[in-house]
């Protein structure tokens, strides 16, 4: 059995958000997402076919759900379950440090 650490191997800042599949089994997937100052493009909304449970492990982010006036602010330890087809977008992530997310799609 090999162990890993969620904070190891974080890629150097490349200007792009990084997504790494950790496990995929059947209809479920676990991903590590690394953001640094990233946001969704203007006018873009995620509209995913799968449910997604996401926890923010490091950094800060503003997550906006369609119909809300203000983004939900996430700090380390905050998590949210996003039902399939609930439109949402990333308004901002912390530009000063990596924002590390763990996402479970099911």
C-alpha positions as CSV (number, residue, x, y, z in Angstrom):
1,X,0.0,0.0,0.0
2,X,1.4,3.4,-1.0
3,X,0.5,6.6,0.8
4,X,0.4,10.0,-0.7
5,X,-0.2,13.5,0.6
6,X,-2.8,15.9,-0.9
7,X,-0.4,18.8,-0.6
8,X,2.6,17.1,-2.2
9,X,3.5,17.6,-5.8
10,X,1.7,20.9,-6.3
11,X,2.8,22.1,-9.7
12,X,4.6,25.5,-10.0
13,X,2.3,28.3,-11.0
14,X,1.7,28.0,-14.7
15,X,-1.2,30.4,-15.2
16,X,-3.6,27.4,-15.6
17,X,-5.7,25.7,-13.1
18,X,-4.6,22.1,-12.4
19,X,-6.9,19.2,-12.1
20,X,-5.6,15.7,-11.1
21,X,-7.7,12.6,-11.0
22,X,-6.9,10.7,-7.9
23,X,-9.4,7.8,-8.1
24,X,-12.0,6.8,-10.7
25,X,-14.3,3.9,-10.0
26,X,-17.6,3.3,-11.8
27,X,-19.6,6.5,-11.7
28,X,-17.5,8.2,-9.0
29,X,-14.3,10.2,-9.3
30,X,-12.1,12.0,-6.8
31,X,-10.0,15.0,-8.1
32,X,-7.5,17.4,-6.6
33,X,-7.9,20.9,-8.1
34,X,-5.2,23.6,-7.6
35,X,-6.1,27.2,-8.3
36,X,-4.2,30.4,-7.8
37,X,-6.0,33.6,-8.7
38,X,-8.2,31.7,-11.1
39,X,-11.9,32.4,-11.9
40,X,-14.5,31.3,-14.4
41,X,-14.4,33.3,-17.7
42,X,-17.0,36.1,-17.9
43,X,-20.4,34.8,-18.6
44,X,-19.4,31.1,-18.1
45,X,-21.4,28.8,-15.9
46,X,-20.6,25.2,-15.0
47,X,-23.6,23.0,-15.8
48,X,-22.4,19.5,-14.9
49,X,-24.1,16.2,-15.5
50,X,-22.8,14.8,-12.2
51,X,-23.4,15.7,-8.6
52,X,-20.2,17.2,-7.1
53,X,-19.2,17.4,-3.4
54,X,-16.2,19.7,-2.9
55,X,-14.2,20.7,0.1
56,X,-11.7,23.5,0.2
57,X,-8.5,22.4,1.9
58,X,-6.2,25.4,1.5
59,X,-6.7,29.0,0.3
60,X,-9.9,30.9,-0.2
61,X,-12.5,31.1,-3.0
62,X,-15.8,32.7,-4.0
63,X,-18.3,30.3,-5.5
64,X,-21.4,31.9,-7.1
65,X,-24.6,29.9,-7.7
66,X,-26.9,31.1,-10.5
67,X,-29.7,33.2,-8.9
68,X,-27.6,34.3,-5.9
69,X,-26.5,37.9,-5.6
70,X,-23.3,37.3,-3.7
71,X,-20.8,34.4,-3.9
72,X,-20.4,31.9,-1.1
73,X,-17.0,32.4,0.5
74,X,-15.1,29.2,1.1
75,X,-12.2,28.9,3.6
76,X,-10.3,25.8,4.6
77,X,-12.6,23.1,5.9
78,X,-15.7,24.5,4.1
79,X,-17.5,22.1,1.8
80,X,-20.6,22.1,-0.4
81,X,-22.7,19.6,-2.3
82,X,-23.6,20.8,-5.8
83,X,-26.4,18.9,-7.4
84,X,-26.2,18.0,-11.1
85,X,-27.2,20.9,-13.4
86,X,-27.1,23.6,-10.6
87,X,-25.3,26.3,-12.5
88,X,-22.3,27.8,-10.7
89,X,-19.1,29.6,-11.3
90,X,-15.8,30.4,-9.6
91,X,-15.8,34.2,-9.0
92,X,-12.3,34.2,-7.6
93,X,-9.6,32.2,-5.8
94,X,-6.8,33.6,-3.6
95,X,-4.1,35.1,-5.8
96,X,-1.5,35.1,-2.9
97,X,-1.5,31.3,-2.3
98,X,-2.7,28.0,-3.9
99,X,-6.3,27.1,-3.3
100,X,-6.5,23.4,-3.0
101,X,-9.9,21.7,-3.5
102,X,-10.9,18.0,-3.2
103,X,-13.8,17.2,-5.4
104,X,-15.9,14.1,-5.5
105,X,-18.1,13.6,-8.6
106,X,-20.8,11.1,-8.4
